[in-house]
Amino acid sequence: MKNILKLIKNIFQKKRTKKERYKINAQEFFNRINTVTSEFGKLMDRDAHLMYSNESKLPYSKKVILDSLKVFISFYFFNKKDTQLNAYMVAYNNLSTYQKIIKEDQDKMKFFNDTNYIQEENQLTQDKLKENNNEINDEVKKTILAQAQRISKNDNKIIQNYAELSNKENKKNEMELGKFFFEAQEYLKNEGLTESHFANFNNLFNYLNENKRSFVETLYNSI
């Protein structure tokens, strides 16, 4: 009998532990998604010279980054803080520029993708012209020809393909964000609340936690 009672007690303790494991508060949630967006922001700064970057560089999955940004975009929208809102919107739109780029394509589209590389090539020509008193002599022509040969190895069609992938993904992301906003605004309308209600992060979190529990748990546990 004692063993049976002990077994029942253990079962209830395990159930309680499982529930406690998913008890998330607003500050913890804020801190975690802030880590995600901060890391992505640093990566964007490092990759500012590139039109398209490799998805493997991302610090978290695209979904985790997108969902974290959705929360902050909503928060600053309802706060009417345009500076922060615009910064997060730029990050949200920029995420689609991270694609699964194979090494061969990286090399072939370098000239069209890397502004640092373009500047280096331009600087070579300018330096050579300066050395020759801005006269286009045989030496300068040789430099320009070598540059043209390097550029010809790049393929503009490849970068166009990644542009199409990026644009398609960005449209999908915009639709998801629109749906996220619409549901939040519908909640406020149904509850008779103004948009300023979500200017308090605790209120926004409580709405998500009560109405999008799976969203909160999945995002929180993925970080």
HELIX and SHEET records of a PDB file:
HELIX    1   1 LYS A    2  ARG A   21  1                                  20    
HELIX    2   2 ALA A   26  ARG A   46  1                                  21    
HELIX    3   3 GLU A   55  LYS A   57  5                                   3    
HELIX    4   4 LYS A   62  ASN A   79  1                                  18    
HELIX    5   5 ASP A   82  ASN A   94  1                                  13    
HELIX    6   6 LEU A   95  THR A   97  5                                   3    
HELIX    7   7 LYS A  103  LYS A  108  1                                   6    
HELIX    8   8 LYS A  110  ASN A  113  1                                   4    
HELIX    9   9 THR A  115  GLU A  131  1                                  17    
HELIX   10  10 ASP A  138  SER A  152  1                                  15    
HELIX   11  11 ASN A  156  GLU A  191  1                                  36    
HELIX   12  12 GLU A  195  ALA A  199  5                                   5    
HELIX   13  13 PHE A  201  ASN A  211  1                                  11    
HELIX   14  14 ARG A  213  ASN A  221  1                                   9    
SHEET    1   A 2 SER A  53  ASN A  54  0                                        
SHEET    2   A 2 TYR A  98  GLN A  99  1                                        
END                                                                             
